[in-house]
Amino acid sequence: MRENPQDTSEYLRRWREGDREALDALLGHIMPWIEQRVRKRLGQQLRAREETQDLVQQTLIDFLQYAPRVVIEDGQHLRALLGRIVENAIRGRHDHHSAQLRAMGREERWPGDSRHEPQRPEESRDRPSFAAQFDEQAALVHLGLELLDDESHDIISRRLWSKESFEQIGAALGISADACRMRFHRAVARLSGCVDRVRRGEIGQLLEDEDEQEEEA
């Protein structure tokens, strides 16, 4: 029987409503499709099959724990988003993510959204407890980072979470500190735009835009 992409959204909805079995169903439903996708797109970067399966599963679980409660009704868009996140992990873009999540869950602000007031998360019995660890804005920012181009993602991660100076980042990129500072501010503007578009439900278009940029590169 052919998989229905809309089942992905349904499993996610049920899990967020407290159905613990829905997470296993979601992983069982989505993992074969994602493994096939990443092997087609990133074959040379993949590890052994068992390691790849473990990475895919852990990456999906980590994302679902902090994912914003933005409703993605289109199951194909949701699957494409999950596939993109796994690809980012395989490419090594998740090296900074643990630090990012800890910072967002505490008191870090990101330049570009003065409205964000960090809050102390409250545990809730009405949904999986870990879903309350990060407030919605922090989750939106993190999702925005997943949708950024590699250069913007790298410079924001280095500056905000690794706490590298513009001199250090510039040296790694082969540019001056002033040029690095300008790139950083442009990257933050892109991130702000991504977050706004995610909030408006334009994830599908963001994914399509990123795919077009990769094809042109």
C-alpha positions in Angstrom: 0.0 0.0 0.0 1.3 3.4 -1.0 2.2 5.8 1.8 0.0 8.8 2.3 2.0 12.0 3.1 -1.0 13.3 5.0 -0.6 10.5 7.5 2.6 12.3 8.6 0.7 15.4 9.7 -2.0 13.2 11.4 0.5 11.2 13.4 2.2 14.5 14.5 -1.1 16.0 15.6 -2.0 12.9 17.6 1.4 12.8 19.3 1.1 16.5 20.3 -2.3 15.8 21.8 -0.7 13.2 24.1 -0.9 10.0 22.1 2.4 8.3 23.0 2.0 5.6 20.4 1.7 8.1 17.7 5.4 8.9 17.9 6.4 5.4 17.1 3.8 5.3 14.3 5.2 8.6 12.9 8.8 7.4 13.0 7.9 4.1 11.4 5.9 5.9 8.7 8.4 8.6 7.9 11.9 7.0 8.3 11.9 4.8 5.2 10.9 7.8 3.0 13.5 10.0 4.6 16.3 7.4 4.3 15.5 7.0 0.6 15.6 10.8 0.1 18.9 11.3 1.9 20.6 8.4 0.2 19.5 9.8 -3.2 20.7 13.4 -2.4 23.6 12.8 0.0 24.9 9.3 -0.9 28.6 10.1 -0.7 28.2 11.8 2.7 26.4 8.9 4.4 27.9 6.6 7.0 27.1 2.9 7.4 23.5 2.0 7.0 23.0 1.3 10.7 24.6 4.6 11.7 22.5 6.5 9.2 19.3 4.9 10.6 20.3 5.9 14.1 21.1 9.4 13.0 17.8 9.8 11.2 15.8 8.5 14.1 17.6 10.6 16.7 17.5 13.8 14.6 13.7 13.4 14.1 13.1 12.8 17.8 15.2 15.8 18.7 13.4 18.1 16.2 9.9 16.9 17.3 10.9 17.8 20.9 11.5 21.4 20.1 9.4 21.9 17.0 7.1 25.0 17.1 3.4 24.3 17.2 3.0 25.7 13.7 0.4 23.6 12.0 1.6 22.2 8.8 -1.5 20.8 7.1 0.3 19.7 3.9 1.8 16.4 4.7 4.2 16.6 1.7 5.6 19.9 3.1 6.0 18.4 6.5 7.9 15.4 5.1 10.1 17.7 3.0 10.9 19.7 6.2 11.8 16.7 8.2 13.9 15.5 5.3 15.7 18.8 5.2 16.5 18.7 8.9 18.0 15.2 8.6 20.1 16.4 5.6 21.4 19.3 7.7 22.4 16.8 10.4 24.2 14.6 8.0 26.0 17.6 6.5 27.3 18.4 10.0 25.2 21.5 10.5 23.9 20.3 13.9 27.3 20.7 15.7 26.0 23.9 17.4 22.4 22.9 18.0 22.7 21.6 21.6 24.2 25.0 22.6 21.6 26.8 20.6 18.7 25.0 22.2 20.1 25.5 25.7 20.6 29.2 25.1 17.1 29.7 23.6 15.6 27.8 26.5 17.2 30.2 29.0 17.7 33.8 28.4 19.4 34.4 25.0 17.8 37.0 22.7 18.5 36.9 19.0 19.0 40.3 17.3 16.1 41.0 15.0 13.1 40.3 17.3 12.7 42.7 20.2 9.4 41.1 21.0 10.9 37.9 22.4 10.7 37.8 26.1 12.1 34.5 27.4 9.9 32.7 29.8 10.5 29.9 32.2 8.8 26.9 30.7 6.0 25.2 32.7 5.4 21.5 32.6 2.1 20.4 31.3 0.2 17.1 31.7 -1.9 17.9 28.6 1.0 17.2 26.1 4.4 15.5 26.1 6.3 17.1 29.0 9.4 18.0 26.9 7.4 20.0 24.5 7.2 22.7 27.1 11.0 23.1 27.5 11.3 25.8 24.9 8.8 28.6 24.2 7.3 29.1 20.8 9.5 31.9 19.7 12.7 30.0 20.5 11.4 27.1 18.5 10.5 29.3 15.6 14.0 30.8 15.6 15.5 27.3 15.6 13.3 26.2 12.8 14.3 29.3 10.9 18.0 28.3 11.3 17.2 25.0 9.7 15.9 26.8 6.7 18.8 29.2 6.3 21.5 28.8 3.7 24.8 27.2 5.0 26.8 30.4 5.1 24.1 32.4 7.1 23.6 29.4 9.4 27.3 29.1 10.0 28.1 32.7 10.8 25.1 33.1 13.1 26.0 29.9 15.0 29.6 31.0 15.4 28.8 34.5 16.6 25.8 33.9 18.9 26.4 30.4 20.3 30.1 29.7 19.9 30.7 33.3 21.0 33.5 33.8 18.4 34.6 37.3 17.6 34.2 38.8 14.2 38.0 38.7 13.9 38.0 34.9 14.6 35.1 34.2 12.2 36.6 36.5 9.5 39.9 34.6 9.8 38.1 31.3 9.2 36.3 32.7 6.2 39.2 34.6 4.8 37.6 38.0 5.1 38.1 41.1 7.3 36.3 41.6 10.6 34.3 44.4 9.2 33.2 42.3 6.2 32.3 39.5 8.6 30.2 41.9 10.7 28.3 43.0 7.6 27.7 39.4 6.6 26.5 38.6 10.1 23.9 41.4 10.0 22.7 40.3 6.6 22.4 36.7 7.9 20.3 37.9 10.9 18.0 39.8 8.5 17.6 36.5 6.5 16.8 34.6 9.7 14.3 37.2 10.8 12.6 36.9 7.4 12.6 33.1 7.7 11.0 33.3 11.1 8.3 35.7 9.9 7.5 33.4 6.9 7.4 30.3 9.1 4.9 32.1 11.4 2.8 32.9 8.4 2.7 29.3 7.4 5.0 29.6 4.3 7.3 26.7 5.1 6.5 25.0 1.8 7.6 28.0 -0.2 10.8 28.4 1.9 11.7 24.8 1.2 11.1 25.3 -2.5 13.2 28.5 -2.5 16.1 26.7 -0.8 15.9 23.8 -3.3 16.1 26.3 -6.2 19.1 28.0 -4.7 20.9 24.6 -4.3 20.2 23.8 -8.0 21.6 27.1 -9.1 24.7 26.7 -6.9 
